[in-house]
Each structure stands twice: as C-alpha cells, then as structure tokens.
Amino acid sequence: MFDYAERRRRLAERMDDEGVDVLFLAPSADLEYLTGVERQIPNFGQVAYAHGWVTGAFFRRDADPVFLFPRMFAAFDLREEPDGEVVVVNETDDGPEIFERVVRRFVPDGAVAVGDRVWAETVLELGRVVGFEPLRAGSRLVNELRRVKSDQELEAMGRAIATVEQTMGAVTPLVAPGVTMARLAEAVEHELRVAGSRCPSFATHIFTGLGDDDVDSGEASAHTPIPDGTSVMFDFGGVVDGYCSDFGRTIYCGEPPDDYREAYAIMLAAQESGRAAAKAGAPARDVNAACRRPIEEAGLGEYFRHRMGHGIGMDVHERPFLSAEDETPLETGMTFTDEPSLLVPGRFGVRIEDIIVVEEGGGRVLNSYPAALVANQ
C-alpha cells in the first residue's frame, strides 16, 4: 500500500546529512512507517517474550534493513515478511551473542542512533558492543520524515476519521438522563469496531469535566448516572491502516442554558480561527495563539487549559505541537488536531475536535461531521 523503499531512501538522505551510520528502531510507528512491520495493539503492561529486547531493525544508508525478532514475535506478531534480512532468535539461543554478531557486521565509525521506543537493555547492549560515545537519540530523524503526509497517508487518515464519525452518529442518541460514562465508552468502542477501526487510537475518554463532582469514564464515577442539564464531552479515536484519528464533540443532555450556548459559539469561533491561521510558514505557536484569541477576548481564557492541538498520523500524538512553546514553521501537508476546549468548574465543559491539514491558505478540515451545537431533549 505504501512505498516503504522510498521512505527508507529519504531516511538514508537524512542519515547522511546528520552523519548517522546506523539507526536501530524497536517496534513503533517509526518502524512501521519505514517497513510495514505492524505494531501490537497496546496492552496494560508489556507483552514479554524471551529475548524480547532484541526486537527491531538496523537501518543503514546503503543497504536493506536487518531485522532481529524473537521466535515468538516472528511466529505470532509478524504479519508478513519485511524487505531485508531477518534474524530469528530462539528461546534457547544466546541473545546477546547473536545481537553482537549482527552489530559487528556493520560497526560504524560514525554515530549510532536509537529510537525513543528502544528498551534500555538494548541500548546497554549496543553500548557494550560499539561504546557509548557514538550513541545518540534517533527518533527525530524519522519524525521529521513523517510530518508531511502524502496523498496516500491522507486517504488512510480519512478512513480512520470515517470510523469515529460513524461512531459519533451511533452513540449520540444514547446521551440521556440516567446514562453513565461507562455505558457511553462501551458503546463508543463497540461502534469503532463495527466501523472498521483496528482499535481505539488512545484510551476513550467521555466526561463532564475535571472537577471532583464531575463524572469521567476513566474514574470510579464512570458508573454514576447523569442528570438532565449535563454537558457530555467525547474524546476518542480510531486506527485504520496504521493511521490514527482523534475526534471530539460535546452533547448537551437537556435544554442548554444561555451561557452554554454562548460558550459553544465562542468554541466554534476559536476552532475556526486556529484553522484559518494554520498556513504554510506560520509558526506553530502563532497558530495556537490565534485559536486562543476568541476565547481570551470573551474573558474566558482561564478556562482554556489545553493547547490548540498536536501533530497526528501513525501516532495519535506527534510533533510538532500547536502550543505556546513550539516555534516550528508549518509545512504544507502537515496534519494537526484542532481541539479548543472550555472547562468551567461547576457549570459545564465544551470541546470540539477535528483534524486539519496545512495548506498555503490555511488549514483544510478533513472531517465532515457537523460541529453545530447538539442537545438531546
């Protein structure tokens, strides 16, 4: 589906520019981006195999990658044989010896980069073989390749977006007096599967606010029925073909009061202001400031505790961020969430979230789901 060889060619150019001879990546979005080796669905804790620390691939500038897999990973997690050499480590093998033998075949004179998701044990073994002086962090090399999305990638993200929009349409009627956040979260994750998502792209979060008196799908209050006059915020995402969506809407249970309606209109204005500012060349922090401006002008700045958004693609959160500290100039093809929120303690919460792609004249919204106020009465 994707041109992994071309992606690796671009990586080789980056490695050459940075003076990196070898890059080691463990299972991660970076490895999947370059090779198609699919990540496991996240677990509560880590799936453990004998010699699991060797799992990953070595990338060089002028040759195909070399993969190391524990037998259990090769037997149960590897969907198809990747391009390159595959070394399988059996349970009774000497894992450190095999790892060292592979590394010594291309011990470099320059830097050895390692990805952010590499086990500490793997880094220690690399240091034992090549010394610690040549080692450096390497995920930035791949992250900067992944920031600008191709048409194929945007299409995959569109398919991931379709799963959340279908899901939102299915669960919206369930927001009624007496429903619990646990029930809504269960419905969301069921509908995501029905819509074709491999799994949620992050922990589904459905909540009324962040205060002690609020209810939250991730807390004990998840089983507390909501009364009439409650705003319910949805934050969830899907995964299709390795690409993520991240989506949010707020449904009011009952007749919305005037201050809620006013806040909702301000949120729509903030989202639109951020979208319009997301032009090629604009610094990320300026786009965040544009999103905040309508909220601050309305005197509600203290209730916008979030940032405008974050990069998104094969990871649900990617750099750069649309936030106050990030000065990255935006480029055409970068994708971000546009997710302003207002959390007014003791009153209500409001959030809206879509995905935009940066273009010359501003961000283009990839979602099609309506953002207008919805109240179930």
C-alpha positions as CSV (number, residue, x, y, z in Angstrom):
1,M,0.0,0.0,0.0
2,F,2.8,2.4,0.9
3,D,6.2,2.9,-0.8
4,Y,8.4,1.7,2.1
5,A,11.5,1.7,-0.1
6,E,11.1,5.3,-1.0
7,R,10.6,6.2,2.7
8,R,13.9,4.4,3.5
9,R,15.6,6.2,0.7
10,R,14.6,9.5,2.3
11,L,15.7,8.2,5.6
12,A,19.2,7.4,4.1
13,E,19.4,11.0,2.9
14,R,18.6,12.3,6.4
15,M,21.1,9.9,8.0
16,D,23.8,11.2,5.6
17,D,23.0,14.8,6.4
18,E,23.2,14.1,10.1
19,G,26.3,11.9,10.0
20,V,24.4,8.8,11.3
21,D,25.7,5.5,10.0
22,V,23.2,3.1,11.7
23,L,19.8,3.6,13.2
24,F,18.1,1.0,15.4
25,L,14.3,1.1,15.8
26,A,12.2,-1.1,18.0
27,P,8.5,-1.8,17.2
28,S,7.0,1.6,16.9
29,A,5.2,3.9,14.5
30,D,8.7,4.8,13.1
31,L,9.5,1.1,12.3
32,E,6.0,0.6,10.8
33,Y,6.4,3.7,8.7
34,L,9.7,2.5,7.2
35,T,9.0,-1.2,6.8
36,G,5.3,-2.0,7.3
37,V,6.1,-4.2,10.4
38,E,2.9,-3.7,12.3
39,R,2.8,-2.6,16.0
40,Q,1.0,-4.7,18.5
41,I,-2.3,-3.3,19.9
42,P,-1.2,-1.6,23.2
43,N,-1.7,-3.6,26.3
44,F,-1.9,-2.7,30.0
45,G,1.7,-3.6,30.6
46,Q,4.0,-5.1,28.0
47,V,3.8,-8.4,26.2
48,A,7.0,-10.2,27.1
49,Y,9.0,-12.7,25.0
50,A,12.3,-14.4,25.7
51,H,15.0,-12.1,24.2
52,G,12.3,-9.5,23.6
53,W,14.8,-6.7,23.9
54,V,16.4,-7.6,20.5
55,T,13.2,-6.9,18.6
56,G,13.7,-4.3,15.9
57,A,15.7,-3.4,12.8
58,F,19.0,-1.8,12.0
59,F,18.9,0.7,9.1
60,R,22.0,1.7,7.1
61,R,22.4,4.3,4.4
62,D,23.4,1.9,1.6
63,A,21.7,-1.4,2.3
64,D,18.4,-3.1,3.2
65,P,17.5,-3.2,6.9
66,V,18.4,-6.1,9.1
67,F,15.7,-7.3,11.5
68,L,16.0,-9.2,14.7
69,F,12.9,-11.0,16.0
70,P,12.4,-13.3,19.0
71,R,10.8,-16.5,17.7
72,M,7.5,-15.7,19.4
73,F,7.3,-12.3,17.7
74,A,8.2,-13.9,14.3
75,A,5.6,-16.6,14.8
76,F,2.7,-14.6,16.2
77,D,3.1,-10.9,15.5
78,L,4.8,-10.7,12.1
79,R,2.0,-10.4,9.6
80,E,4.3,-10.7,6.5
81,E,8.0,-10.9,5.8
82,P,9.5,-7.5,5.5
83,D,12.1,-6.4,2.9
84,G,15.6,-7.1,4.2
85,E,17.4,-9.8,6.2
86,V,15.5,-11.4,9.1
87,V,17.4,-12.9,12.0
88,V,15.2,-15.0,14.4
89,V,16.4,-15.5,18.0
90,N,15.1,-18.7,19.6
91,E,14.3,-19.1,23.3
92,T,17.4,-21.2,24.0
93,D,19.7,-19.1,21.8
94,D,22.4,-16.7,23.3
95,G,20.5,-13.5,22.6
96,P,23.4,-11.1,23.4
97,E,25.8,-13.1,21.3
98,I,23.5,-13.1,18.3
99,F,22.8,-9.4,18.7
100,E,26.6,-8.6,19.0
101,R,27.3,-10.7,15.9
102,V,24.8,-8.8,13.8
103,V,26.0,-5.4,15.1
104,R,29.7,-6.2,14.4
105,R,28.9,-6.8,10.8
106,F,28.5,-3.1,10.3
107,V,30.2,-1.4,13.2
108,P,30.4,2.2,12.1
109,D,33.0,4.9,12.5
110,G,30.2,7.5,13.0
111,A,27.1,7.8,15.1
112,V,24.7,5.0,16.0
113,A,21.2,6.4,16.6
114,V,18.4,4.6,18.6
115,G,14.7,5.2,18.6
116,D,12.7,6.5,21.5
117,R,10.9,3.2,22.0
118,V,14.1,1.1,22.3
119,W,14.5,-0.8,25.5
120,A,17.2,0.3,27.9
121,E,18.6,-3.3,27.8
122,T,19.0,-2.9,24.0
123,V,20.8,0.4,24.4
124,L,23.1,-1.1,27.1
125,E,24.0,-4.0,24.7
126,L,24.7,-1.6,21.9
127,G,26.9,0.4,24.2
128,R,28.8,-2.7,25.2
129,V,29.5,-3.6,21.5
130,V,30.2,-0.2,20.0
131,G,30.8,2.0,23.0
132,F,28.5,4.6,24.4
133,E,30.2,7.7,22.9
134,P,28.7,7.1,19.4
135,L,25.1,6.6,20.6
136,R,22.5,9.3,20.1
137,A,18.7,9.7,20.0
138,G,17.3,8.9,16.6
139,S,13.5,9.2,16.5
140,R,13.8,12.8,15.3
141,L,15.2,11.6,12.0
142,V,12.0,9.6,11.3
143,N,9.6,12.0,12.9
144,E,10.7,14.8,10.5
145,L,10.1,12.5,7.6
146,R,6.6,11.6,8.9
147,R,5.4,15.2,9.5
148,V,4.3,15.9,5.9
149,K,1.7,13.4,4.7
150,S,1.4,12.1,1.2
151,D,-2.0,11.8,-0.5
152,Q,-2.0,8.1,0.4
153,E,-1.5,8.9,4.0
154,L,-4.2,11.5,4.0
155,E,-6.6,8.9,2.5
156,A,-5.7,6.4,5.3
157,M,-6.3,9.1,7.8
158,G,-9.6,9.8,6.1
159,R,-10.6,6.2,6.6
160,A,-9.7,6.5,10.3
161,I,-11.8,9.6,10.6
162,A,-14.7,7.9,9.0
163,T,-14.8,5.3,11.8
164,V,-15.1,8.0,14.5
165,E,-17.8,9.9,12.6
166,Q,-19.9,6.8,12.1
167,T,-19.4,6.0,15.8
168,M,-20.4,9.5,17.0
169,G,-23.6,9.3,14.9
170,A,-24.4,6.0,16.5
171,V,-23.8,6.9,20.2
172,T,-25.2,10.5,20.2
173,P,-28.8,9.3,20.9
174,L,-27.6,7.5,24.0
175,V,-26.8,10.8,25.8
176,A,-29.9,11.0,28.1
177,P,-30.7,11.3,31.8
178,G,-29.5,8.2,33.6
179,V,-26.8,7.1,31.2
180,T,-23.3,6.6,32.6
181,M,-19.9,7.4,31.1
182,A,-19.0,3.7,31.3
183,R,-22.0,2.8,29.1
184,L,-21.1,5.5,26.6
185,A,-17.5,4.4,26.5
186,E,-18.5,0.8,25.9
187,A,-20.8,1.9,23.1
188,V,-18.1,4.0,21.5
189,E,-15.5,1.2,21.4
190,H,-18.1,-1.3,20.1
191,E,-19.1,1.1,17.3
192,L,-15.5,1.8,16.4
193,R,-15.0,-1.9,15.8
194,V,-18.2,-2.0,13.7
195,A,-17.0,0.9,11.7
196,G,-13.7,-0.8,10.8
197,S,-11.2,0.6,13.4
198,R,-8.5,-1.9,14.4
199,C,-8.6,-0.5,18.0
200,P,-9.0,2.9,19.8
201,S,-6.1,5.2,19.0
202,F,-5.9,6.1,22.7
203,A,-8.0,5.5,25.8
204,T,-11.5,6.5,25.1
205,H,-12.4,9.5,27.3
206,I,-16.0,10.6,28.0
207,F,-16.5,13.1,30.8
208,T,-18.4,16.1,32.1
209,G,-15.4,17.9,33.4
210,L,-12.3,17.5,35.5
211,G,-13.6,18.5,38.9
212,D,-14.3,16.3,41.9
213,D,-18.0,16.5,41.3
214,D,-17.8,15.6,37.6
215,V,-18.1,12.1,36.1
216,D,-15.4,10.5,34.0
217,S,-15.2,7.2,32.0
218,G,-11.7,6.7,33.4
219,E,-12.6,7.1,37.1
220,A,-14.9,5.4,39.7
221,S,-17.5,8.0,38.7
222,A,-17.9,6.3,35.3
223,H,-20.8,4.4,36.8
224,T,-22.7,7.4,38.1
225,P,-25.9,8.2,36.1
226,I,-26.0,11.8,34.8
227,P,-28.9,14.1,35.4
228,D,-30.7,16.3,33.0
229,G,-28.8,19.6,32.3
230,T,-25.4,17.9,31.8
231,S,-22.9,18.6,29.0
232,V,-21.0,15.4,28.0
233,M,-17.7,15.6,26.2
234,F,-16.4,12.9,23.9
235,D,-12.7,12.4,23.1
236,F,-11.8,9.2,21.1
237,G,-10.1,8.0,18.0
238,G,-9.8,5.1,15.6
239,V,-7.0,3.3,13.7
240,V,-7.1,2.2,10.1
241,D,-4.1,1.0,8.0
242,G,-1.8,2.2,10.8
243,Y,-3.1,5.8,10.8
244,C,-5.0,7.5,13.6
245,S,-7.9,9.8,14.1
246,D,-8.6,11.9,17.2
247,F,-12.1,13.3,17.5
248,G,-14.3,15.3,19.9
249,R,-17.8,16.6,20.3
250,T,-20.0,17.8,23.2
251,I,-23.6,16.7,23.6
252,Y,-25.9,18.6,26.0
253,C,-28.4,16.5,27.9
254,G,-31.5,18.7,28.2
255,E,-32.2,22.3,27.3
256,P,-28.9,24.3,27.1
257,P,-28.7,27.5,29.2
258,D,-27.7,30.8,27.5
259,D,-24.2,30.8,28.9
260,Y,-23.6,27.3,27.5
261,R,-24.8,28.4,24.1
262,E,-22.6,31.5,24.2
263,A,-19.6,29.4,25.2
264,Y,-20.3,26.9,22.4
265,A,-20.4,29.7,19.8
266,I,-17.0,31.0,21.2
267,M,-15.6,27.5,20.8
268,L,-16.6,27.4,17.2
269,A,-15.0,30.8,16.6
270,A,-11.8,29.6,18.3
271,Q,-11.6,26.4,16.2
272,E,-12.2,28.4,13.0
273,S,-9.6,31.0,14.0
274,G,-7.0,28.3,14.6
275,R,-7.8,26.5,11.3
276,A,-7.5,29.7,9.3
277,A,-4.2,30.5,10.9
278,A,-2.7,27.1,10.1
279,K,-1.0,28.3,6.9
280,A,2.3,27.0,5.4
281,G,5.1,29.0,7.0
282,A,3.2,30.1,10.1
283,P,5.0,29.2,13.4
284,A,3.1,26.6,15.4
285,R,2.8,28.9,18.5
286,D,1.2,31.7,16.4
287,V,-1.5,29.2,15.3
288,N,-2.1,28.2,18.9
289,A,-2.4,31.9,19.8
290,A,-4.9,32.5,17.0
291,C,-7.1,29.7,18.4
292,R,-6.9,31.1,21.9
293,R,-7.7,34.7,20.9
294,P,-11.5,34.5,20.6
295,I,-11.7,32.8,24.0
296,E,-9.4,35.3,25.7
297,E,-11.3,38.2,24.1
298,A,-14.5,36.8,25.6
299,G,-12.9,36.8,29.0
300,L,-12.8,33.0,29.2
301,G,-9.0,32.5,28.8
302,E,-8.6,30.9,32.3
303,Y,-11.0,28.1,31.2
304,F,-9.0,27.1,28.1
305,R,-6.5,24.9,29.9
306,H,-5.4,23.0,26.8
307,R,-3.4,23.7,23.7
308,M,-4.9,24.1,20.2
309,G,-3.7,20.7,19.1
310,H,-0.9,18.3,18.2
311,G,0.5,16.6,15.2
312,I,-1.2,13.3,14.2
313,G,-0.5,10.5,11.9
314,M,0.7,7.0,12.7
315,D,0.9,8.1,16.3
316,V,-2.1,9.8,17.8
317,H,0.2,12.5,19.2
318,E,3.2,13.5,17.1
319,R,5.5,16.5,16.9
320,P,5.2,19.4,16.2
321,F,2.6,20.7,18.7
322,L,0.3,23.6,18.2
323,S,1.2,25.1,21.6
324,A,2.8,28.1,23.1
325,E,6.4,26.7,23.3
326,D,6.6,25.2,19.8
327,E,8.2,27.5,17.1
328,T,8.2,25.0,14.3
329,P,7.2,26.6,10.9
330,L,4.3,24.7,9.5
331,E,4.6,23.0,6.1
332,T,2.0,22.1,3.5
333,G,0.8,18.5,4.2
334,M,1.3,18.6,8.0
335,T,-1.7,17.3,9.9
336,F,-2.9,18.5,13.3
337,T,-5.8,18.3,15.7
338,D,-7.8,21.5,16.1
339,E,-9.3,21.0,19.6
340,P,-10.2,24.1,21.7
341,S,-11.9,23.4,25.0
342,L,-13.6,25.3,27.8
343,L,-13.9,23.7,31.2
344,V,-15.9,26.0,33.5
345,P,-15.9,24.4,37.1
346,G,-19.4,23.8,38.5
347,R,-21.1,24.8,35.2
348,F,-20.1,22.8,32.1
349,G,-17.4,21.7,29.7
350,V,-17.3,22.2,26.0
351,R,-14.8,20.7,23.5
352,I,-14.8,20.3,19.7
353,E,-12.0,18.4,17.8
354,D,-11.3,17.8,14.2
355,I,-8.2,17.1,12.1
356,I,-6.8,19.7,9.7
357,V,-4.1,19.5,7.0
358,V,-1.9,22.6,6.5
359,E,-2.2,24.2,3.1
360,E,-1.0,27.5,1.6
361,G,-4.1,29.5,2.5
362,G,-4.8,27.8,5.9
363,G,-5.9,24.5,7.3
364,R,-8.3,22.3,5.5
365,V,-10.6,20.3,7.7
366,L,-10.5,16.5,7.0
367,N,-13.7,15.8,9.0
368,S,-17.2,16.1,7.6
369,Y,-19.1,15.6,10.9
370,P,-21.2,18.6,11.9
371,A,-19.8,20.8,14.6
372,A,-23.1,22.6,15.4
373,L,-24.5,22.5,18.9
374,V,-26.4,19.3,19.7
375,A,-28.8,19.0,22.6
376,N,-30.8,15.8,23.4
377,Q,-34.1,16.7,24.9
